């Protein structure tokens, strides 16, 4: 189970991710997992999901930007730690 911070609205309250936004986040996660051969379950996938979600909550709402950002993260992450978690 992935535990990420709740999304904050502009007025300081907590807002939920819409179904369309959730679908976009899922597609982005799936694409990155496919590109890097990441199992959809496990610590590496959990960290990736939290990263994508956090970037979205911080204002990166374009799916292409989220994908490129997550791909950069995977490319520059410590490969030794990923190999142990994969």
Buried (B, 14 or more C-beta within 10 A) or exposed (E): EEEBEEBEEEEEEEEEBEEEBEEBBEEBBEBBBEEBEBEEEEEBBBBBBBBBBEBBBEEBEEBEBBBBBBBEBBEEBEEEEBEEBB
